[in-house]
Amino acid sequence: MNIDDLNWKILNRLQANARETYADMGRHVGLTAPAVAERIKKMEDLGIIEGYNTKVSHAKTGHHLKAIITLRAFMGKLKPFLEIVKTYKEVVNCYRITGNENIVMEVVLKDQFHLERFIDKLIQYGETRTHIILSNVVSSAPIGKNPF
C-alpha cells in the first residue's frame, strides 16, 4: 500500500507520542479529529500500525545490566530454542539472523550474577557470545517516508 503524505505526518506524530489526542494531531497535520481517527483506524486495519507500547526504564525496575547475546545453535537445537526463548523474561528482543550465529537477543538483567545464570540456561542450546550494552546511541527511531 502507498502511504500518502498525510498518513506519514500522522505516523510521525504517533511515533513521537502515541498518546497525543486526535484533535492535537489534526491541528498539526491539517485535518479534523474524526478524519485523523479514521485514517489511524484504517492504518491499524491494514496492519501498518501494529500496536502501541509503553516504554519502561529497565534500570528503574531493577535491571541494571543490558546485553546483546548471540547464539550459534547446536545441531538439532534451533527449533527447540525458538520455542523456549519466548518464555525467558530476560529477553526483550530476539531475532533469527543469517551468518555464523542463528540468534541475536537483547536482554535485561539485574546484575552479572543474573547474567551468569541466564547464560547457563542458554549453553545447552548452543555457543553464546555476550556484549554488555554501555549506552543507547539510537533507540526506537521512528520509521520515516523513504525519500526515493
Secondary structure, 3 states (H helix, E strand, C coil): CCCCHHHHHHHHHHHHCCCCCHHHHHHHHCCCHHHHHHHHHHHHHCCCCCCCCCCCCCHHHCCCEEEEEEEEECCCCHHHHHHHHHHCCCEEEEEECCCCCCEEEEEEECCHHHHHHHHHHHCCCEEEEEEECCCCCCCCCCCCCCCC
